Amino acid sequence: MKTDKKMKSTKKILPVMKTLFGTAGKKYPFFFVLEFFRMVVEVLQPFVGIILLPKIVDEICGARNLRVLITLAVILIVSECVLTLLLEGFQTKLRKYQERMDNYFSMQIGIHSMGLDFQLTEDKEALDQLDRAKTGMTWYSGGAYGIAEQVFMFFGNVFKIAGFVTIIAVNAPWMLLILMLYVVVSGIITAKTNRIELKAYNRLSKVNRLFGYFGWSIVDFRYGKDIRLYDAKDMMLERWEKNTEESNAAWKWQGDTGYKYRKYGVLARTLMSIAQYLYVGLLAVRRLISIGIFTQIIETVGALDATLNGLVWNVQELVKRCNYAYEYVLFMKYPEAMEKHQDPVKEGLHTIEFRDVCFAYPGTDKLILDHVNIRIRPGEKLSVVGLNGAGKTTFIKLLCRLYDPTSGEILLDGKDIREYEYDAYMKQFAPVFQDFKLFGFTIGENILFQEETLRSGEETQKLERLMKLVEMDEFISKQEKGIDTTVFTVFDEEGIEPSGGEQQKIAIARALYKDAPVIILDEPTAALDPVAEYEIYRQFHTLVGEKTAIYISHRLSSCRFCDTIAVFADGKIQEYGSHDQLANIPNGIYAGMFEAQARYYR
């Protein structure tokens, strides 16, 4: 990734165009057809006046034939009117594509984000790259639409320059030398200002993430209770103001640094104008050109000057925009964090084994799991207990292959899980994490992850059975739309705000619907009281049936339903056995935890 970032600016143009235009061309091919015809009209437009106006002026200064003048004027007006209408029509149609393409590429970023290896979602470099991709594809580069516009403008300007140069070369060839000198100076100035903008962009990348975080956190209703009850408003506003000042400072640096170069640009343009009028005026005074040709040259030089500046600006803008958009290219080919193979996973229950597994989160040296060894038999019910930070959730993350071990190996049916096809392996597990998420979809969609309009009658019946099994049937019957009631009111005023326990039951129903061989409950009942938690585990134990089940909880109610208990402490399995075995270990960790909790219920 770092090597790619150091690539020369100009070498980023082709990869960006290949990626963006290839993607946009498949989705919106007609956009490029419209851009081509818009370019043709823009190329023709200035030449109508440049060719016809000198003829009108010479006719006025010469024969003054009214019929000829009227004919020339009508041709001029009609031509310009037709070309203007055509151009406006093309531009109107093209503008409709801008929002579509921006949304489409935003969706591509979202799709790719969801497909990244999970550990990258917690990696600072990956998160920064995601932010650069999003900002680089929006107002920094204009996205595929903005870059395509620059490409077609570039070729249009090249064709116009060829025509302008031909006209000037025939009538005032030395004018080209003056223009060349001006273009070189102008190009140097533009290049410097663009480099300043790129530096400012890199400075703003991190600031924008922080600005957005504090800005959106303040207005996010989910944080409302904590902000009010802990009087966090002032701190949040101070941090927002601080990041705003850093953002403003970056923009101010860009403006102040680039101002002196813009002054040089104004001076160069003034000197070029003086030289232009002196030279062309001298040709007219010496009668080497007519008055009509004089006006033609002046207008052509002005058009050529603007087009040359436009061409230089096109090149610099294209390089700059492609530098920004290249962040999207880098993100879309972000390397996988985990090794993947293609071996199939056999159906049915599995034997799972952790063999001398150590794990430290990327970028740290602290071992969260330290030489863990455990074997889980098919259909076994395992309870994983321990204090906070003991490594329980990390153990599950490794089992579900959200991360790979730092050393050691995890085996499924005797084979390293890295050998299996990734998606097939993931289908073996149905976890309910402590921080599970429900989405602003309907209850049914939160369980099936399928739109209600696509749901079959059989799937609806299965949903209803699940709601009854998790004791949500009475709750569902009270809702006007039943299983198709929207969760939360963020997008639907008629939605519901289910309690913590109701949300947990929906999450458990989701896990059961997946019908995976291994069911995992990672403290999803932490918000429930002990009695309600016991009932959830008792019922869930019945629902799991013969499948392998792993329960994680601080409270030990789940242990009574399990075959074995693994006690984690300091990243290791310090005790392993049944409830009766562990509860009778003198000064044992499990015995101490059980006694500490049991005394409150005697």
WOBELMO-V262028 format. One record per backbone hydrogen bond with DSSP energy under -1.0 kcal/mol. NH is the residue of the N-H (numbers start at 1). CO is the residue of the C=O. Records with the same first field share a line. If there is no record, write none. Layout:
BEGIN
NH=CO ; CO
END
This chain:
BEGIN
5=1
6=2
7=4
12=9
13=10
16=12
17=13
18=14
19=15
20=16
21=17
22=18
23=19
24=20
25=21
26=22
27=23
28=24
31=28
34=30
35=31
36=32
37=33
38=34
39=35
40=36
41=37
42=38
43=39
44=40
45=41
50=46
51=47
52=48
53=49
56=52
57=53
58=54
59=55
60=56
61=57
62=58
64=59
69=65
70=66
71=67
72=68
73=69
74=70
75=71
76=72
77=73
78=74
79=75
80=76
81=77
82=78
83=79
84=80
85=81
86=82
87=83
88=84
89=85
90=86
91=87
92=88
93=89
94=90
95=91
97=94
101=97
102=98
103=99
104=100
105=101
106=102
107=103
108=104
109=105
110=106
111=107
112=108
113=109
114=110
115=111
120=117
121=118
122=119
123=120
127=123
128=124
129=125
130=126
131=127
132=128
133=129
134=130
135=131
136=132
137=133
138=135
140=135
142=138
146=142
147=143
148=144
149=145
150=146
151=147
152=148
153=149
154=150
155=151
156=152
157=153
158=154
159=155
160=156
161=157
162=158
163=159
164=160
165=161
166=162
167=163
168=164
169=165
170=166
171=167
172=168
175=172
176=173
178=174
179=175
180=176
181=177
182=178
183=179
184=180
185=181
186=182
187=183
188=184
189=185
190=186
191=187
192=188
193=189
194=190
195=191
196=192
197=193
198=194
199=195
200=196
201=197
202=198
203=199
204=200
205=201
208=204
209=205
210=206
211=207
212=208
213=209
214=210
215=211
216=212
217=213
218=214
223=220
224=221
227=223
228=224
229=225
230=226
231=228
232=227
236=232
237=233
238=234
239=235
240=236
241=237
242=238
243=239
244=240
245=241
246=242
247=243
248=244
249=245
250=246
251=247
252=248
253=249
254=250
255=251
256=252
257=253
258=254
259=255
262=258
263=259
264=260
265=261
266=262
267=263
268=264
269=265
270=266
271=267
272=268
273=269
274=270
275=271
276=272
277=273
278=274
279=275
280=276
281=277
282=278
283=279
284=280
285=281
286=282
287=284
288=283
294=290
295=291
296=292
297=293
298=294
299=295
300=296
301=297
302=298
303=299
304=300
305=301
306=302
307=303
308=304
309=305
310=306
311=307
312=308
313=309
314=310
315=311
316=312
317=313
318=314
319=315
320=316
321=317
322=318
323=319
324=320
325=321
326=322
327=324
328=325
329=325
330=326
331=327
332=328
333=329
334=331
341=420
343=419
352=376
353=411
354=374
355=409
357=372
358=407
359=369
364=361
368=359
369=359
370=571
372=357
374=354
376=352
380=377
382=549
383=564
384=551
385=566
390=387
395=391
396=392
397=393
398=394
399=395
400=396
402=397
406=358
407=358
409=355
411=353
412=415
413=351
415=412
417=410
419=416
420=417
421=343
425=421
426=422
427=423
428=425
429=426
430=518
432=520
436=433
441=439
443=485
444=483
446=442
448=444
449=445
454=451
455=452
460=456
461=457
462=458
463=459
464=460
465=461
466=462
467=463
468=464
469=465
470=466
471=468
472=467
473=467
476=472
477=473
479=476
482=479
484=481
485=482
487=441
488=496
495=492
496=486
503=499
504=500
505=501
506=502
507=503
508=504
509=505
510=506
511=507
512=508
513=509
514=510
518=428
519=548
520=430
521=550
522=432
523=521 ; 552
526=523
528=525
533=529
534=530
535=531
536=532
537=533
538=534
539=535
540=536
541=537
542=538
543=539
544=540
545=541
547=544
548=517
549=380
550=519
551=382
552=521
553=384
561=558
562=559
563=381
564=381
565=577
566=383
567=575
568=385
569=572
572=569
574=567 ; 572
575=567
577=565
582=578
583=579
585=582
588=585
592=588
593=589
594=590
595=591
596=592
597=593
598=594
599=595
600=597
601=598
END
